């Protein structure tokens, strides 16, 4: 896992049960300053991700349609099957899964399918920004070196 996606995913995942209301989920998002919660089945002590409810889901599927969020269950809004990534998967596999499935956030699971974290596009961009900046700096340093050697 040392080089896997699990090494930098967010480990403090905010979760909800399928029968939680959209209002309860929204309050958790606000309280924890997150844009998504993971709907889990936590029977037997294991937390198996069932879906992800995002702030966009709430805006598009609840508020825009005038549905009463206090009576609507999270499981009624989360419609797409959950896409997960195993914690020892690399960047490329994680980005591929996100792209193929059209998701910006994915639960990270262990080999047993238990929730261990969540990864977002923002997290990956943060990790890639440093090496990309170093490559840009390399090009500038190479030009400077050439200039100093060819005078």
Buried (B, 14 or more C-beta within 10 A) or exposed (E): EEEBBBEBBBEEBBBBBBEBBBBBBBEBBEEEEBBBBBBBEEEEEEBBBBBBBBBEBBEEBBEEEEBEBEEBBBBBBBEEEBBBBBBBBEBEBBBEBBEEEEBBBBBBBBEEEBBBBBBBBEBBEEBEEEEEEEEEEEEEEEEEEEEEEEE
